[in-house]
Each structure stands twice: as C-alpha cells, then as structure tokens.
Amino acid sequence: MKHPFERIRGIRVRECESLSKYTSLRVGGEARYFIYVDSKRALSRILEISRRDRIRYVPIGAGTNVLVADSGYDGAVLKLSGAFKRIRRKESLFRCGGGVLIERFLREATKAGYGGGEFLAGIPGTLGGAVKGNAGAFGHAVGELVVDVHLMDEHGLELVRTESEIVFTYRSTDIDHSSIITAVNLRLRKESRKVIRSKIERNLSIRRVRQPIGYSAGSFFKNPPGRAAGELIDICGLKGMSVGDAEVSRKHGNYIMNRGHARAADVLELAERIKKVVRERTGVALEEEVRLLS
Ligand SMILES: Cc1cc2nc3c(=O)[nH]c(=O)nc-3n(C[C@H](O)[C@H](O)[C@H](O)COP(=O)(O)OP(=O)(O)OC[C@H]3O[C@@H](n4cnc5c(N)ncnc54)[C@H](O)[C@@H]3O)c2cc1C
C-alpha cells in the first residue's frame, strides 16, 4: 500500500524502520515512517500531510539525547539531510543547517580561524538538537553563540527568532516540540588556529578521562542546582547497578549504558530506581535530560 508522503520530492521514506540504530543508546522500537528530508519545501509538504492525516511527527538529529520506547514511535520521524547539512560563512557569522553535526561545524570553524565554540567539542549531536536543548559543557552553552534560529512550525510557516527572543536555560529552551530548527546563525570570533586546536584537544582529552565509552545518551539526568547528578548517584552507591542490560556506568554515575541488549523498559526502570534512591537518601529530585520518544 502506498504511504501518504509518496508524492513528495526530496524525501526518502522508510516504513516500520527500527529506531535503535539512529540513537546512541541503541534501544527502542520502530517508527511508522522514518523520513530523510532534503529541503524546506519538502519539509513543509510533510507537515501539511501530517496535519491533514493526523500523523504525529518528531525531528531527530543524531539521536544522542533521546530514549526511544520499545513500542517505537507511531508517527513520522524526520531526519534533516540534504540542504539542512549546509554551512555558509560570512566573516564571523556561520549559518548552519539544523542537520549539521557539531563536529563538522567545529572543523570548518577551525579551518577558517574562528573560535569560541571549542566547549562543544566532543558533543556528538547535530546543531538542531544542540540548540533545541541548549547543549553545553565546561560552563558554556550553545545559546551563547546563537544570533538567531530559523524555525518551521507545524503549519509549515517559517519564522526567525533572535537570540533575545528565545529563553535559553540550563539544557533547555522554550522552542516547542512541534517546531523544527531548519538553520541557526552562530557568531564566533577570529582566533588563531593553533589556539583553537589546543583548546579543542584539551576538552577532548578531559572527556576521554571522564566519559565512558559505549552505548549511552550522555548525561541521563540534568545537574540539580549547585550539584552534579553523577556525584549524587555515586554517593548513593549506585554505580554498576543494572536492570537487564542497562547499567549505571562505573566510570560516570550519570551515564546509563546499554551493555548490548538493553530494552528501553530496562533503561526506564533503572532511571526510576536511581531517582527513588537519590530522592530518599539526599532529598534531591533528579530530572531527566534525555527526551523519551514514545
Ligand atoms: C557520549 C555523549 C556525550 C554527550 N555530552 C554532552 C555534553 O557534554 N553536553 C550536552 O549538552 N549534551 C551532551 N550529550 C547529549 C547530546 O549529544 C546533545 O544534547 C546533543 O546536542 C543532541 O543533539 P542530537 O542531534 O543528537 O539530538 P537528538 O538526540 O536527535 O534530539 C534531541 C532533542 O532535540 C530535538 N531535535 C533534534 N533536531 C532538531 C531540529 N532540527 N529541530 C528541532 N528539534 C530538534 C529532538 O526532537 C529531541 O527532542 C552527549 C551525548 C553522548 C552520547
């Protein structure tokens, strides 16, 4: 049977596509439609048809901050590619498509001799995902670099929100889930390539020491004000605790690792147990940083 997006040009649709391979945690069920979208025109058509046929949709970047439910996602998962992976530069202003990987942005910025984004080195996602969740590290967050964000809303309308019109808070923004970040303008500053490279290398080496290797979604919980979630989990003696193949990293308490065959239910159960113990022993209510797609 034909699917409703059949006639749209500039997209590739996979039906009943397993989402686990599109996420860094490697868990979760199938998407009813997994769609690679190459242009704004195609994106607006997808949104139009989704609205007409009451199909839910969600954008996905590199899938490094999401947990997909075992039941999957009964809707359209939209992966920005093609034109959404472009980077254009006008002096210190970098216009990046929502599907651009952070790593590539930093590589191009370094090559052009522009710094200021080195704190992002080692964050494995796209700029769309990073801006949506105000990703950051080493005391900085991507919102500090943003000049404006180009969005498409559920009606296919394009709008631009300047940095001052967006509320950037710790690992969060007020950009709603139905809006898709099609592009972002980021401001860097002129810097020597040598200095940029050494800052990036320093940040990556700190990460190599602190960060566990394997399937994870990075920090699972947000750091509560003035505390580190990993430290709270550690002092509660929870490192190494597991449910099925989901395990609290022995290296970093705030990482839930998939040892290979974890189900989303295992990860969720483990997260609930962590929250319960931390709340009972320290009085702190942990809140997920990872977004559940279900
Ligand atoms: C090993 C590891 C280390 C990490 N370290 C850090 C870190 O130091 N700091 C940090 O902040 N994060 C970190 N993360 C988490 C993650 O990499 C970042 O949050 C990243 O910015 C998410 O980008 P993504 O493209 O993977 O987004 P996804 O995980 O694909 O999506 C995350 C959210 O953004 C939405 N989204 C994605 N693309 C768009 C778009 N174009 N428009 C609108 N919404 C969109 C999704 O719908 C979802 O709600 C780490 C993750 C891993 C696995």
The ligand as a Tripos MOL2 file, in Angstrom:
@<TRIPOS>MOLECULE
LIG
   53    58     1     0     0
SMALL
NO_CHARGES

@<TRIPOS>ATOM
      1 C1         28.7760   10.4080   24.7250 C.3       1 LIG1
      2 C2         27.8490   11.5880   24.8260 C.ar      1 LIG1
      3 C3         28.2990   12.7690   25.3670 C.ar      1 LIG1
      4 C4         27.4470   13.8790   25.4640 C.ar      1 LIG1
      5 N1         27.9140   15.0280   26.0300 N.ar      1 LIG1
      6 C5         27.0990   16.0940   26.1360 C.ar      1 LIG1
      7 C6         27.5570   17.3170   26.7260 C.ar      1 LIG1
      8 O1         28.6970   17.4390   27.1500 O.2       1 LIG1
      9 N2         26.6920   18.3470   26.8090 N.ar      1 LIG1
     10 C7         25.4050   18.2700   26.3450 C.ar      1 LIG1
     11 O2         24.6670   19.2620   26.4360 O.2       1 LIG1
     12 N3         24.9450   17.1390   25.7740 N.ar      1 LIG1
     13 C8         25.7590   16.0540   25.6600 C.ar      1 LIG1
     14 N4         25.2920   14.8990   25.0910 N.ar      1 LIG1
     15 C9         23.8850   14.8180   24.6590 C.3       1 LIG1
     16 C10        23.6760   15.1940   23.1690 C.3       1 LIG1
     17 O3         24.8150   14.8750   22.3860 O.3       1 LIG1
     18 C11        23.3540   16.6550   22.9900 C.3       1 LIG1
     19 O4         22.2220   17.0140   23.7390 O.3       1 LIG1
     20 C12        23.0840   16.9720   21.5140 C.3       1 LIG1
     21 O5         23.0210   18.3520   21.3440 O.3       1 LIG1
     22 C13        21.8180   16.3470   20.9780 C.3       1 LIG1
     23 O6         21.8040   16.5080   19.5860 O.3       1 LIG1
     24 P1         21.1570   15.4180   18.6330 P.3       1 LIG1
     25 O7         21.2950   15.8920   17.2470 O.co2     1 LIG1
     26 O8         21.7260   14.0720   18.9080 O.co2     1 LIG1
     27 O9         19.6610   15.4900   19.1080 O.3       1 LIG1
     28 P2         18.6230   14.2840   19.2660 P.3       1 LIG1
     29 O10        19.0630   13.4070   20.3820 O.co2     1 LIG1
     30 O11        18.3840   13.6470   17.9560 O.co2     1 LIG1
     31 O12        17.3230   15.0830   19.7070 O.3       1 LIG1
     32 C14        17.2870   15.7330   20.9630 C.3       1 LIG1
     33 C15        16.0440   16.6200   21.0040 C.3       1 LIG1
     34 O13        16.1880   17.6550   20.0580 O.3       1 LIG1
     35 C16        15.1270   17.6090   19.1190 C.3       1 LIG1
     36 N5         15.6800   17.9730   17.8120 N.ar      1 LIG1
     37 C17        16.6750   17.3730   17.1290 C.ar      1 LIG1
     38 N6         16.9060   18.0200   15.9800 N.ar      1 LIG1
     39 C18        16.0280   19.0540   15.9410 C.ar      1 LIG1
     40 C19        15.7420   20.0800   14.9990 C.ar      1 LIG1
     41 N7         16.3870   20.2150   13.8580 N.pl3     1 LIG1
     42 N8         14.7600   20.9550   15.3000 N.ar      1 LIG1
     43 C20        14.0580   20.8690   16.4650 C.ar      1 LIG1
     44 N9         14.2770   19.9170   17.3770 N.ar      1 LIG1
     45 C21        15.2600   19.0250   17.1130 C.ar      1 LIG1
     46 C22        14.5860   16.1970   19.1580 C.3       1 LIG1
     47 O14        13.2230   16.1410   18.7400 O.3       1 LIG1
     48 C23        14.7620   15.8910   20.6350 C.3       1 LIG1
     49 O15        13.7130   16.4680   21.3810 O.3       1 LIG1
     50 C24        26.1270   13.7800   24.9890 C.ar      1 LIG1
     51 C25        25.6780   12.5800   24.4220 C.ar      1 LIG1
     52 C26        26.5220   11.4920   24.3370 C.ar      1 LIG1
     53 C27        26.0270   10.2240   23.7150 C.3       1 LIG1
@<TRIPOS>BOND
     1     1     2 1
     2     2     3 ar
     3     2    52 ar
     4     3     4 ar
     5     4     5 ar
     6     4    50 ar
     7     5     6 ar
     8     6     7 ar
     9     6    13 1
    10     7     8 2
    11     7     9 ar
    12     9    10 ar
    13    10    11 2
    14    10    12 ar
    15    12    13 ar
    16    13    14 ar
    17    14    15 1
    18    14    50 ar
    19    15    16 1
    20    16    17 1
    21    16    18 1
    22    18    19 1
    23    18    20 1
    24    20    21 1
    25    20    22 1
    26    22    23 1
    27    23    24 1
    28    24    25 2
    29    24    26 1
    30    24    27 1
    31    27    28 1
    32    28    29 2
    33    28    30 1
    34    28    31 1
    35    31    32 1
    36    32    33 1
    37    33    34 1
    38    33    48 1
    39    34    35 1
    40    35    36 1
    41    35    46 1
    42    36    37 ar
    43    36    45 ar
    44    37    38 ar
    45    38    39 ar
    46    39    40 ar
    47    39    45 ar
    48    40    41 1
    49    40    42 ar
    50    42    43 ar
    51    43    44 ar
    52    44    45 ar
    53    46    47 1
    54    46    48 1
    55    48    49 1
    56    50    51 ar
    57    51    52 ar
    58    52    53 1
@<TRIPOS>SUBSTRUCTURE
     1 LIG1         1 GROUP 0 **** ****
